[in-house]
Structure formats: C-alpha cells, structure tokens
C-alpha cells in the first residue's frame, strides 16, 4: 500500500506543477489577446481615416453642386499621446 500512496503523492505534485504552468500560460495568452485587441483597434482607426480621406473630395463636390453649399469645413481629429484633441 505504501507504493500506491507514494504514487498518489507523486501524481498530485505533478498535477500542482502542471496547474502552475497552465496558469502562467493563460496569463501570457491574456496579455497577447489584450495587445492584439489594441493593434486591431488601431488598424480600424487607420482604415476609417483612410476611407474618410477618400470620401471627402466627392462629398465636397456633391455638397457644392447638389446643395449649393459654399463653405465646407471638415472636422479634424488629432491624437497626441493617445488623447484626441
């Protein structure tokens, strides 16, 4: 019976070690997912700005010709250290 008890304790120690490794791996994965989310958000903002830049000249033409607007003043967003001014 002593052999079985020793085996159980050994398995328990292995389980504790595996659990610690899994916990560390999950923390690393969480950090990677958080960073990836930030990168995807930044990419979305860049595509939005790019699309706005493509649409603005056409919108100005339409606003002038179809609606007779003389003054068209697009808003500008400036980011400084992650703050929108």
PDB file with one MODEL, atoms N, CA, C and O in Angstrom:
MODEL        1
ATOM      1  N   UNK A   1       0.803  -1.203   0.000  1.00  0.00           N
ATOM      2  CA  UNK A   1       0.000   0.000   0.000  1.00  0.00           C
ATOM      3  C   UNK A   1       0.848   1.271   0.000  1.00  0.00           C
ATOM      4  O   UNK A   1       0.413   2.295  -0.528  1.00  0.00           O
ATOM      5  N   UNK A   2       2.016   1.229   0.564  1.00  0.00           N
ATOM      6  CA  UNK A   2       2.871   2.409   0.620  1.00  0.00           C
ATOM      7  C   UNK A   2       3.238   2.867  -0.774  1.00  0.00           C
ATOM      8  O   UNK A   2       3.350   4.067  -1.023  1.00  0.00           O
ATOM      9  N   UNK A   3       3.424   1.937  -1.676  1.00  0.00           N
ATOM     10  CA  UNK A   3       3.762   2.288  -3.046  1.00  0.00           C
ATOM     11  C   UNK A   3       2.623   3.075  -3.678  1.00  0.00           C
ATOM     12  O   UNK A   3       2.863   4.065  -4.369  1.00  0.00           O
ATOM     13  N   UNK A   4       1.406   2.652  -3.452  1.00  0.00           N
ATOM     14  CA  UNK A   4       0.261   3.363  -4.015  1.00  0.00           C
ATOM     15  C   UNK A   4       0.136   4.776  -3.449  1.00  0.00           C
ATOM     16  O   UNK A   4      -0.171   5.710  -4.189  1.00  0.00           O
ATOM     17  N   UNK A   5       0.368   4.939  -2.168  1.00  0.00           N
ATOM     18  CA  UNK A   5       0.293   6.262  -1.551  1.00  0.00           C
ATOM     19  C   UNK A   5       1.391   7.161  -2.116  1.00  0.00           C
ATOM     20  O   UNK A   5       1.155   8.335  -2.401  1.00  0.00           O
ATOM     21  N   UNK A   6       2.583   6.609  -2.273  1.00  0.00           N
ATOM     22  CA  UNK A   6       3.676   7.388  -2.856  1.00  0.00           C
ATOM     23  C   UNK A   6       3.345   7.805  -4.287  1.00  0.00           C
ATOM     24  O   UNK A   6       3.649   8.923  -4.704  1.00  0.00           O
ATOM     25  N   UNK A   7       2.732   6.911  -5.018  1.00  0.00           N
ATOM     26  CA  UNK A   7       2.357   7.223  -6.399  1.00  0.00           C
ATOM     27  C   UNK A   7       1.306   8.334  -6.438  1.00  0.00           C
ATOM     28  O   UNK A   7       1.354   9.219  -7.291  1.00  0.00           O
ATOM     29  N   UNK A   8       0.375   8.274  -5.517  1.00  0.00           N
ATOM     30  CA  UNK A   8      -0.667   9.301  -5.453  1.00  0.00           C
ATOM     31  C   UNK A   8      -0.041  10.660  -5.147  1.00  0.00           C
ATOM     32  O   UNK A   8      -0.398  11.655  -5.778  1.00  0.00           O
ATOM     33  N   UNK A   9       0.881  10.717  -4.196  1.00  0.00           N
ATOM     34  CA  UNK A   9       1.542  11.976  -3.859  1.00  0.00           C
ATOM     35  C   UNK A   9       2.366  12.497  -5.030  1.00  0.00           C
ATOM     36  O   UNK A   9       2.405  13.700  -5.288  1.00  0.00           O
ATOM     37  N   UNK A  10       3.019  11.586  -5.732  1.00  0.00           N
ATOM     38  CA  UNK A  10       3.804  11.990  -6.905  1.00  0.00           C
ATOM     39  C   UNK A  10       2.896  12.558  -7.994  1.00  0.00           C
ATOM     40  O   UNK A  10       3.207  13.579  -8.607  1.00  0.00           O
ATOM     41  N   UNK A  11       1.782  11.889  -8.222  1.00  0.00           N
ATOM     42  CA  UNK A  11       0.821  12.387  -9.214  1.00  0.00           C
ATOM     43  C   UNK A  11       0.254  13.744  -8.799  1.00  0.00           C
ATOM     44  O   UNK A  11       0.055  14.627  -9.633  1.00  0.00           O
ATOM     45  N   UNK A  12      -0.001  13.894  -7.508  1.00  0.00           N
ATOM     46  CA  UNK A  12      -0.520  15.161  -7.004  1.00  0.00           C
ATOM     47  C   UNK A  12       0.500  16.285  -7.205  1.00  0.00           C
ATOM     48  O   UNK A  12       0.128  17.393  -7.588  1.00  0.00           O
ATOM     49  N   UNK A  13       1.760  16.012  -6.954  1.00  0.00           N
ATOM     50  CA  UNK A  13       2.813  17.009  -7.165  1.00  0.00           C
ATOM     51  C   UNK A  13       2.909  17.382  -8.639  1.00  0.00           C
ATOM     52  O   UNK A  13       3.081  18.554  -8.974  1.00  0.00           O
ATOM     53  N   UNK A  14       2.798  16.397  -9.516  1.00  0.00           N
ATOM     54  CA  UNK A  14       2.826  16.665 -10.958  1.00  0.00           C
ATOM     55  C   UNK A  14       1.626  17.512 -11.368  1.00  0.00           C
ATOM     56  O   UNK A  14       1.742  18.411 -12.201  1.00  0.00           O
ATOM     57  N   UNK A  15       0.482  17.217 -10.775  1.00  0.00           N
ATOM     58  CA  UNK A  15      -0.730  17.979 -11.075  1.00  0.00           C
ATOM     59  C   UNK A  15      -0.578  19.442 -10.643  1.00  0.00           C
ATOM     60  O   UNK A  15      -0.971  20.351 -11.374  1.00  0.00           O
ATOM     61  N   UNK A  16      -0.015  19.662  -9.474  1.00  0.00           N
ATOM     62  CA  UNK A  16       0.203  21.025  -8.983  1.00  0.00           C
ATOM     63  C   UNK A  16       1.148  21.772  -9.918  1.00  0.00           C
ATOM     64  O   UNK A  16       0.906  22.933 -10.249  1.00  0.00           O
ATOM     65  N   UNK A  17       2.222  21.112 -10.345  1.00  0.00           N
ATOM     66  CA  UNK A  17       3.179  21.738 -11.261  1.00  0.00           C
ATOM     67  C   UNK A  17       2.525  22.056 -12.604  1.00  0.00           C
ATOM     68  O   UNK A  17       2.734  23.133 -13.162  1.00  0.00           O
ATOM     69  N   UNK A  18       1.740  21.122 -13.116  1.00  0.00           N
ATOM     70  CA  UNK A  18       1.050  21.343 -14.391  1.00  0.00           C
ATOM     71  C   UNK A  18       0.065  22.500 -14.285  1.00  0.00           C
ATOM     72  O   UNK A  18      -0.068  23.300 -15.212  1.00  0.00           O
ATOM     73  N   UNK A  19      -0.620  22.582 -13.158  1.00  0.00           N
ATOM     74  CA  UNK A  19      -1.588  23.666 -12.951  1.00  0.00           C
ATOM     75  C   UNK A  19      -0.880  25.015 -12.920  1.00  0.00           C
ATOM     76  O   UNK A  19      -1.384  25.990 -13.478  1.00  0.00           O
ATOM     77  N   UNK A  20       0.278  25.083 -12.278  1.00  0.00           N
ATOM     78  CA  UNK A  20       1.040  26.334 -12.226  1.00  0.00           C
ATOM     79  C   UNK A  20       1.495  26.744 -13.624  1.00  0.00           C
ATOM     80  O   UNK A  20       1.439  27.921 -13.978  1.00  0.00           O
ATOM     81  N   UNK A  21       1.942  25.777 -14.413  1.00  0.00           N
ATOM     82  CA  UNK A  21       2.361  26.068 -15.787  1.00  0.00           C
ATOM     83  C   UNK A  21       1.179  26.552 -16.619  1.00  0.00           C
ATOM     84  O   UNK A  21       1.311  27.484 -17.412  1.00  0.00           O
ATOM     85  N   UNK A  22       0.032  25.921 -16.437  1.00  0.00           N
ATOM     86  CA  UNK A  22      -1.170  26.314 -17.172  1.00  0.00           C
ATOM     87  C   UNK A  22      -1.591  27.737 -16.805  1.00  0.00           C
ATOM     88  O   UNK A  22      -1.954  28.526 -17.677  1.00  0.00           O
ATOM     89  N   UNK A  23      -1.541  28.056 -15.528  1.00  0.00           N
ATOM     90  CA  UNK A  23      -1.903  29.398 -15.076  1.00  0.00           C
ATOM     91  C   UNK A  23      -0.984  30.445 -15.697  1.00  0.00           C
ATOM     92  O   UNK A  23      -1.452  31.488 -16.153  1.00  0.00           O
ATOM     93  N   UNK A  24       0.321  30.174 -15.718  1.00  0.00           N
ATOM     94  CA  UNK A  24       1.284  31.102 -16.318  1.00  0.00           C
ATOM     95  C   UNK A  24       1.018  31.258 -17.816  1.00  0.00           C
ATOM     96  O   UNK A  24       1.071  32.365 -18.353  1.00  0.00           O
ATOM     97  N   UNK A  25       0.737  30.158 -18.470  1.00  0.00           N
ATOM     98  CA  UNK A  25       0.451  30.190 -19.906  1.00  0.00           C
ATOM     99  C   UNK A  25      -0.812  31.003 -20.196  1.00  0.00           C
ATOM    100  O   UNK A  25      -0.866  31.741 -21.179  1.00  0.00           O
ATOM    101  N   UNK A  26      -1.817  30.868 -19.345  1.00  0.00           N
ATOM    102  CA  UNK A  26      -3.054  31.628 -19.520  1.00  0.00           C
ATOM    103  C   UNK A  26      -2.814  33.126 -19.342  1.00  0.00           C
ATOM    104  O   UNK A  26      -3.407  33.937 -20.053  1.00  0.00           O
ATOM    105  N   UNK A  27      -1.953  33.496 -18.401  1.00  0.00           N
ATOM    106  CA  UNK A  27      -1.625  34.912 -18.208  1.00  0.00           C
ATOM    107  C   UNK A  27      -0.951  35.478 -19.452  1.00  0.00           C
ATOM    108  O   UNK A  27      -1.270  36.583 -19.890  1.00  0.00           O
ATOM    109  N   UNK A  28      -0.021  34.719 -20.018  1.00  0.00           N
ATOM    110  CA  UNK A  28       0.661  35.160 -21.236  1.00  0.00           C
ATOM    111  C   UNK A  28      -0.326  35.304 -22.389  1.00  0.00           C
ATOM    112  O   UNK A  28      -0.262  36.265 -23.156  1.00  0.00           O
ATOM    113  N   UNK A  29      -1.235  34.347 -22.505  1.00  0.00           N
ATOM    114  CA  UNK A  29      -2.240  34.394 -23.564  1.00  0.00           C
ATOM    115  C   UNK A  29      -3.152  35.607 -23.393  1.00  0.00           C
ATOM    116  O   UNK A  29      -3.487  36.278 -24.370  1.00  0.00           O
ATOM    117  N   UNK A  30      -3.549  35.887 -22.160  1.00  0.00           N
ATOM    118  CA  UNK A  30      -4.391  37.060 -21.894  1.00  0.00           C
ATOM    119  C   UNK A  30      -3.692  38.348 -22.318  1.00  0.00           C
ATOM    120  O   UNK A  30      -4.315  39.227 -22.915  1.00  0.00           O
ATOM    121  N   UNK A  31      -2.401  38.463 -22.010  1.00  0.00           N
ATOM    122  CA  UNK A  31      -1.646  39.653 -22.412  1.00  0.00           C
ATOM    123  C   UNK A  31      -1.560  39.770 -23.928  1.00  0.00           C
ATOM    124  O   UNK A  31      -1.682  40.865 -24.479  1.00  0.00           O
ATOM    125  N   UNK A  32      -1.350  38.644 -24.602  1.00  0.00           N
ATOM    126  CA  UNK A  32      -1.273  38.656 -26.062  1.00  0.00           C
ATOM    127  C   UNK A  32      -2.608  39.062 -26.670  1.00  0.00           C
ATOM    128  O   UNK A  32      -2.643  39.827 -27.634  1.00  0.00           O
ATOM    129  N   UNK A  33      -3.696  38.562 -26.120  1.00  0.00           N
ATOM    130  CA  UNK A  33      -5.028  38.912 -26.628  1.00  0.00           C
ATOM    131  C   UNK A  33      -5.302  40.400 -26.411  1.00  0.00           C
ATOM    132  O   UNK A  33      -5.862  41.063 -27.284  1.00  0.00           O
ATOM    133  N   UNK A  34      -4.911  40.918 -25.260  1.00  0.00           N
ATOM    134  CA  UNK A  34      -5.107  42.345 -24.978  1.00  0.00           C
ATOM    135  C   UNK A  34      -4.319  43.199 -25.966  1.00  0.00           C
ATOM    136  O   UNK A  34      -4.845  44.180 -26.492  1.00  0.00           O
ATOM    137  N   UNK A  35      -3.069  42.838 -26.221  1.00  0.00           N
ATOM    138  CA  UNK A  35      -2.233  43.581 -27.164  1.00  0.00           C
ATOM    139  C   UNK A  35      -2.800  43.488 -28.580  1.00  0.00           C
ATOM    140  O   UNK A  35      -2.813  44.477 -29.313  1.00  0.00           O
ATOM    141  N   UNK A  36      -3.263  42.312 -28.958  1.00  0.00           N
ATOM    142  CA  UNK A  36      -3.849  42.127 -30.283  1.00  0.00           C
ATOM    143  C   UNK A  36      -5.097  42.991 -30.449  1.00  0.00           C
ATOM    144  O   UNK A  36      -5.322  43.566 -31.514  1.00  0.00           O
ATOM    145  N   UNK A  37      -5.905  43.082 -29.397  1.00  0.00           N
ATOM    146  CA  UNK A  37      -7.085  43.946 -29.436  1.00  0.00           C
ATOM    147  C   UNK A  37      -6.716  45.402 -29.680  1.00  0.00           C
ATOM    148  O   UNK A  37      -7.377  46.098 -30.450  1.00  0.00           O
ATOM    149  N   UNK A  38      -5.653  45.858 -29.017  1.00  0.00           N
ATOM    150  CA  UNK A  38      -5.189  47.234 -29.233  1.00  0.00           C
ATOM    151  C   UNK A  38      -4.725  47.431 -30.675  1.00  0.00           C
ATOM    152  O   UNK A  38      -5.021  48.452 -31.297  1.00  0.00           O
ATOM    153  N   UNK A  39      -3.998  46.450 -31.198  1.00  0.00           N
ATOM    154  CA  UNK A  39      -3.496  46.559 -32.568  1.00  0.00           C
ATOM    155  C   UNK A  39      -4.642  46.573 -33.574  1.00  0.00           C
ATOM    156  O   UNK A  39      -4.617  47.345 -34.533  1.00  0.00           O
ATOM    157  N   UNK A  40      -5.633  45.735 -33.362  1.00  0.00           N
ATOM    158  CA  UNK A  40      -6.785  45.692 -34.272  1.00  0.00           C
ATOM    159  C   UNK A  40      -7.553  47.011 -34.204  1.00  0.00           C
ATOM    160  O   UNK A  40      -8.000  47.521 -35.231  1.00  0.00           O
ATOM    161  N   UNK A  41      -7.708  47.566 -33.000  1.00  0.00           N
ATOM    162  CA  UNK A  41      -8.382  48.859 -32.858  1.00  0.00           C
ATOM    163  C   UNK A  41      -7.645  49.959 -33.595  1.00  0.00           C
ATOM    164  O   UNK A  41      -8.263  50.790 -34.260  1.00  0.00           O
ATOM    165  N   UNK A  42      -6.325  49.965 -33.480  1.00  0.00           N
ATOM    166  CA  UNK A  42      -5.527  50.966 -34.192  1.00  0.00           C
ATOM    167  C   UNK A  42      -5.644  50.817 -35.688  1.00  0.00           C
ATOM    168  O   UNK A  42      -5.713  51.809 -36.414  1.00  0.00           O
ATOM    169  N   UNK A  43      -5.667  49.581 -36.155  1.00  0.00           N
ATOM    170  CA  UNK A  43      -5.808  49.328 -37.588  1.00  0.00           C
ATOM    171  C   UNK A  43      -7.168  49.803 -38.085  1.00  0.00           C
ATOM    172  O   UNK A  43      -7.271  50.377 -39.169  1.00  0.00           O
ATOM    173  N   UNK A  44      -8.213  49.564 -37.292  1.00  0.00           N
ATOM    174  CA  UNK A  44      -9.545  50.038 -37.662  1.00  0.00           C
ATOM    175  C   UNK A  44      -9.598  51.551 -37.765  1.00  0.00           C
ATOM    176  O   UNK A  44     -10.226  52.096 -38.672  1.00  0.00           O
ATOM    177  N   UNK A  45      -8.936  52.233 -36.832  1.00  0.00           N
ATOM    178  CA  UNK A  45      -8.899  53.701 -36.885  1.00  0.00           C
ATOM    179  C   UNK A  45      -8.187  54.186 -38.137  1.00  0.00           C
ATOM    180  O   UNK A  45      -8.617  55.158 -38.758  1.00  0.00           O
ATOM    181  N   UNK A  46      -7.101  53.516 -38.515  1.00  0.00           N
ATOM    182  CA  UNK A  46      -6.362  53.919 -39.714  1.00  0.00           C
ATOM    183  C   UNK A  46      -7.209  53.726 -40.960  1.00  0.00           C
ATOM    184  O   UNK A  46      -7.209  54.577 -41.850  1.00  0.00           O
ATOM    185  N   UNK A  47      -7.941  52.600 -41.034  1.00  0.00           N
ATOM    186  CA  UNK A  47      -8.805  52.377 -42.194  1.00  0.00           C
ATOM    187  C   UNK A  47      -9.932  53.396 -42.234  1.00  0.00           C
ATOM    188  O   UNK A  47     -10.327  53.845 -43.311  1.00  0.00           O
ATOM    189  N   UNK A  48     -10.454  53.766 -41.065  1.00  0.00           N
ATOM    190  CA  UNK A  48     -11.504  54.778 -41.022  1.00  0.00           C
ATOM    191  C   UNK A  48     -11.012  56.114 -41.537  1.00  0.00           C
ATOM    192  O   UNK A  48     -11.698  56.773 -42.318  1.00  0.00           O
ATOM    193  N   UNK A  49      -9.834  56.516 -41.108  1.00  0.00           N
ATOM    194  CA  UNK A  49      -9.259  57.785 -41.577  1.00  0.00           C
ATOM    195  C   UNK A  49      -8.987  57.739 -43.072  1.00  0.00           C
ATOM    196  O   UNK A  49      -9.225  58.715 -43.784  1.00  0.00           O
ATOM    197  N   UNK A  50      -8.492  56.609 -43.544  1.00  0.00           N
ATOM    198  CA  UNK A  50      -8.212  56.436 -44.971  1.00  0.00           C
ATOM    199  C   UNK A  50      -9.498  56.563 -45.781  1.00  0.00           C
ATOM    200  O   UNK A  50      -9.529  57.249 -46.803  1.00  0.00           O
ATOM    201  N   UNK A  51     -10.552  55.906 -45.326  1.00  0.00           N
ATOM    202  CA  UNK A  51     -11.838  55.949 -46.022  1.00  0.00           C
ATOM    203  C   UNK A  51     -12.415  57.362 -46.016  1.00  0.00           C
ATOM    204  O   UNK A  51     -12.947  57.824 -47.025  1.00  0.00           O
ATOM    205  N   UNK A  52     -12.308  58.042 -44.884  1.00  0.00           N
ATOM    206  CA  UNK A  52     -12.789  59.421 -44.815  1.00  0.00           C
ATOM    207  C   UNK A  52     -12.038  60.302 -45.806  1.00  0.00           C
ATOM    208  O   UNK A  52     -12.631  61.165 -46.453  1.00  0.00           O
ATOM    209  N   UNK A  53     -10.733  60.081 -45.920  1.00  0.00           N
ATOM    210  CA  UNK A  53      -9.924  60.852 -46.864  1.00  0.00           C
ATOM    211  C   UNK A  53     -10.327  60.607 -48.303  1.00  0.00           C
ATOM    212  O   UNK A  53     -10.265  61.515 -49.132  1.00  0.00           O
ATOM    213  N   UNK A  54     -10.741  59.384 -48.609  1.00  0.00           N
ATOM    214  CA  UNK A  54     -11.197  59.075 -49.966  1.00  0.00           C
ATOM    215  C   UNK A  54     -12.560  59.699 -50.253  1.00  0.00           C
ATOM    216  O   UNK A  54     -12.822  60.145 -51.370  1.00  0.00           O
ATOM    217  N   UNK A  55     -13.419  59.729 -49.246  1.00  0.00           N
ATOM    218  CA  UNK A  55     -14.784  60.205 -49.451  1.00  0.00           C
ATOM    219  C   UNK A  55     -14.896  61.730 -49.460  1.00  0.00           C
ATOM    220  O   UNK A  55     -15.790  62.276 -50.107  1.00  0.00           O
ATOM    221  N   UNK A  56     -14.013  62.414 -48.763  1.00  0.00           N
ATOM    222  CA  UNK A  56     -14.145  63.868 -48.608  1.00  0.00           C
ATOM    223  C   UNK A  56     -14.195  64.633 -49.924  1.00  0.00           C
ATOM    224  O   UNK A  56     -15.077  65.478 -50.076  1.00  0.00           O
ATOM    225  N   UNK A  57     -13.310  64.394 -50.882  1.00  0.00           N
ATOM    226  CA  UNK A  57     -13.393  65.167 -52.130  1.00  0.00           C
ATOM    227  C   UNK A  57     -14.730  64.991 -52.855  1.00  0.00           C
ATOM    228  O   UNK A  57     -15.285  65.957 -53.379  1.00  0.00           O
ATOM    229  N   UNK A  58     -15.241  63.775 -52.883  1.00  0.00           N
ATOM    230  CA  UNK A  58     -16.534  63.530 -53.531  1.00  0.00           C
ATOM    231  C   UNK A  58     -17.662  64.211 -52.771  1.00  0.00           C
ATOM    232  O   UNK A  58     -18.576  64.775 -53.373  1.00  0.00           O
ATOM    233  N   UNK A  59     -17.594  64.157 -51.456  1.00  0.00           N
ATOM    234  CA  UNK A  59     -18.635  64.793 -50.655  1.00  0.00           C
ATOM    235  C   UNK A  59     -18.630  66.299 -50.859  1.00  0.00           C
ATOM    236  O   UNK A  59     -19.692  66.916 -50.927  1.00  0.00           O
ATOM    237  N   UNK A  60     -17.456  66.894 -50.956  1.00  0.00           N
ATOM    238  CA  UNK A  60     -17.389  68.338 -51.183  1.00  0.00           C
ATOM    239  C   UNK A  60     -18.035  68.704 -52.514  1.00  0.00           C
ATOM    240  O   UNK A  60     -18.768  69.688 -52.604  1.00  0.00           O
ATOM    241  N   UNK A  61     -17.762  67.914 -53.541  1.00  0.00           N
ATOM    242  CA  UNK A  61     -18.353  68.170 -54.856  1.00  0.00           C
ATOM    243  C   UNK A  61     -19.869  68.058 -54.793  1.00  0.00           C
ATOM    244  O   UNK A  61     -20.577  68.919 -55.314  1.00  0.00           O
ATOM    245  N   UNK A  62     -20.364  67.020 -54.168  1.00  0.00           N
ATOM    246  CA  UNK A  62     -21.813  66.813 -54.062  1.00  0.00           C
ATOM    247  C   UNK A  62     -22.455  67.943 -53.264  1.00  0.00           C
ATOM    248  O   UNK A  62     -23.498  68.467 -53.656  1.00  0.00           O
ATOM    249  N   UNK A  63     -21.839  68.318 -52.153  1.00  0.00           N
ATOM    250  CA  UNK A  63     -22.409  69.387 -51.331  1.00  0.00           C
ATOM    251  C   UNK A  63     -22.449  70.715 -52.077  1.00  0.00           C
ATOM    252  O   UNK A  63     -23.394  71.488 -51.920  1.00  0.00           O
ATOM    253  N   UNK A  64     -21.440  70.982 -52.878  1.00  0.00           N
ATOM    254  CA  UNK A  64     -21.423  72.235 -53.651  1.00  0.00           C
ATOM    255  C   UNK A  64     -22.442  72.193 -54.789  1.00  0.00           C
ATOM    256  O   UNK A  64     -23.247  73.110 -54.948  1.00  0.00           O
ATOM    257  N   UNK A  65     -22.397  71.115 -55.581  1.00  0.00           N
ATOM    258  CA  UNK A  65     -23.225  71.051 -56.789  1.00  0.00           C
ATOM    259  C   UNK A  65     -24.688  70.749 -56.488  1.00  0.00           C
ATOM    260  O   UNK A  65     -25.570  71.373 -57.078  1.00  0.00           O
ATOM    261  N   UNK A  66     -24.964  69.833 -55.610  1.00  0.00           N
ATOM    262  CA  UNK A  66     -26.339  69.412 -55.357  1.00  0.00           C
ATOM    263  C   UNK A  66     -27.056  70.294 -54.331  1.00  0.00           C
ATOM    264  O   UNK A  66     -28.267  70.499 -54.419  1.00  0.00           O
ATOM    265  N   UNK A  67     -26.304  70.811 -53.362  1.00  0.00           N
ATOM    266  CA  UNK A  67     -26.936  71.547 -52.277  1.00  0.00           C
ATOM    267  C   UNK A  67     -26.529  73.014 -52.229  1.00  0.00           C
ATOM    268  O   UNK A  67     -27.001  73.761 -51.373  1.00  0.00           O
ATOM    269  N   UNK A  68     -25.663  73.426 -53.132  1.00  0.00           N
ATOM    270  CA  UNK A  68     -25.276  74.827 -53.219  1.00  0.00           C
ATOM    271  C   UNK A  68     -24.499  75.346 -52.019  1.00  0.00           C
ATOM    272  O   UNK A  68     -24.534  76.544 -51.739  1.00  0.00           O
ATOM    273  N   UNK A  69     -23.821  74.500 -51.327  1.00  0.00           N
ATOM    274  CA  UNK A  69     -23.051  74.943 -50.161  1.00  0.00           C
ATOM    275  C   UNK A  69     -21.759  75.598 -50.624  1.00  0.00           C
ATOM    276  O   UNK A  69     -21.057  75.073 -51.489  1.00  0.00           O
ATOM    277  N   UNK A  70     -21.457  76.733 -50.050  1.00  0.00           N
ATOM    278  CA  UNK A  70     -20.235  77.446 -50.415  1.00  0.00           C
ATOM    279  C   UNK A  70     -19.096  77.147 -49.447  1.00  0.00           C
ATOM    280  O   UNK A  70     -17.933  77.087 -49.847  1.00  0.00           O
ATOM    281  N   UNK A  71     -19.428  76.964 -48.190  1.00  0.00           N
ATOM    282  CA  UNK A  71     -18.398  76.704 -47.183  1.00  0.00           C
ATOM    283  C   UNK A  71     -18.555  75.275 -46.672  1.00  0.00           C
ATOM    284  O   UNK A  71     -19.608  74.889 -46.165  1.00  0.00           O
ATOM    285  N   UNK A  72     -17.498  74.513 -46.816  1.00  0.00           N
ATOM    286  CA  UNK A  72     -17.480  73.136 -46.314  1.00  0.00           C
ATOM    287  C   UNK A  72     -16.236  73.016 -45.437  1.00  0.00           C
ATOM    288  O   UNK A  72     -15.111  73.180 -45.909  1.00  0.00           O
ATOM    289  N   UNK A  73     -16.451  72.732 -44.176  1.00  0.00           N
ATOM    290  CA  UNK A  73     -15.339  72.684 -43.223  1.00  0.00           C
ATOM    291  C   UNK A  73     -15.331  71.332 -42.507  1.00  0.00           C
ATOM    292  O   UNK A  73     -16.042  71.150 -41.519  1.00  0.00           O
ATOM    293  N   UNK A  74     -14.538  70.394 -42.996  1.00  0.00           N
ATOM    294  CA  UNK A  74     -14.476  69.089 -42.323  1.00  0.00           C
ATOM    295  C   UNK A  74     -13.761  69.204 -40.981  1.00  0.00           C
ATOM    296  O   UNK A  74     -12.836  70.001 -40.821  1.00  0.00           O
ATOM    297  N   UNK A  75     -14.199  68.405 -40.031  1.00  0.00           N
ATOM    298  CA  UNK A  75     -13.521  68.415 -38.731  1.00  0.00           C
ATOM    299  C   UNK A  75     -12.251  67.574 -38.814  1.00  0.00           C
ATOM    300  O   UNK A  75     -12.146  66.653 -39.623  1.00  0.00           O
ATOM    301  N   UNK A  76     -11.310  67.908 -37.976  1.00  0.00           N
ATOM    302  CA  UNK A  76     -10.030  67.206 -37.962  1.00  0.00           C
ATOM    303  C   UNK A  76      -9.795  66.684 -36.556  1.00  0.00           C
ATOM    304  O   UNK A  76      -9.971  67.407 -35.575  1.00  0.00           O
ATOM    305  N   UNK A  77      -9.395  65.420 -36.467  1.00  0.00           N
ATOM    306  CA  UNK A  77      -9.060  64.829 -35.177  1.00  0.00           C
ATOM    307  C   UNK A  77      -7.550  64.650 -35.107  1.00  0.00           C
ATOM    308  O   UNK A  77      -6.931  64.098 -36.017  1.00  0.00           O
ATOM    309  N   UNK A  78      -6.981  65.117 -34.031  1.00  0.00           N
ATOM    310  CA  UNK A  78      -5.538  64.997 -33.839  1.00  0.00           C
ATOM    311  C   UNK A  78      -5.302  64.213 -32.558  1.00  0.00           C
ATOM    312  O   UNK A  78      -5.877  64.523 -31.515  1.00  0.00           O
ATOM    313  N   UNK A  79      -4.455  63.199 -32.643  1.00  0.00           N
ATOM    314  CA  UNK A  79      -4.135  62.415 -31.458  1.00  0.00           C
ATOM    315  C   UNK A  79      -2.747  62.789 -30.967  1.00  0.00           C
ATOM    316  O   UNK A  79      -1.787  62.857 -31.735  1.00  0.00           O
ATOM    317  N   UNK A  80      -2.671  63.028 -29.675  1.00  0.00           N
ATOM    318  CA  UNK A  80      -1.398  63.321 -29.041  1.00  0.00           C
ATOM    319  C   UNK A  80      -1.311  62.461 -27.787  1.00  0.00           C
ATOM    320  O   UNK A  80      -2.053  62.675 -26.829  1.00  0.00           O
ATOM    321  N   UNK A  81      -0.419  61.504 -27.793  1.00  0.00           N
ATOM    322  CA  UNK A  81      -0.262  60.591 -26.655  1.00  0.00           C
ATOM    323  C   UNK A  81      -1.576  59.915 -26.308  1.00  0.00           C
ATOM    324  O   UNK A  81      -1.976  59.881 -25.144  1.00  0.00           O
ATOM    325  N   UNK A  82      -2.235  59.387 -27.297  1.00  0.00           N
ATOM    326  CA  UNK A  82      -3.487  58.644 -27.166  1.00  0.00           C
ATOM    327  C   UNK A  82      -4.664  59.500 -26.705  1.00  0.00           C
ATOM    328  O   UNK A  82      -5.703  58.957 -26.329  1.00  0.00           O
ATOM    329  N   UNK A  83      -4.524  60.823 -26.726  1.00  0.00           N
ATOM    330  CA  UNK A  83      -5.635  61.709 -26.394  1.00  0.00           C
ATOM    331  C   UNK A  83      -6.116  62.370 -27.674  1.00  0.00           C
ATOM    332  O   UNK A  83      -5.309  62.867 -28.460  1.00  0.00           O
ATOM    333  N   UNK A  84      -7.416  62.379 -27.888  1.00  0.00           N
ATOM    334  CA  UNK A  84      -7.978  63.034 -29.062  1.00  0.00           C
ATOM    335  C   UNK A  84      -8.200  64.495 -28.721  1.00  0.00           C
ATOM    336  O   UNK A  84      -8.874  64.827 -27.746  1.00  0.00           O
ATOM    337  N   UNK A  85      -7.626  65.360 -29.537  1.00  0.00           N
ATOM    338  CA  UNK A  85      -7.751  66.804 -29.300  1.00  0.00           C
ATOM    339  C   UNK A  85      -8.809  67.389 -30.206  1.00  0.00           C
ATOM    340  O   UNK A  85      -9.065  68.592 -30.160  1.00  0.00           O
TER     341      UNK A  85
ENDMDL
END
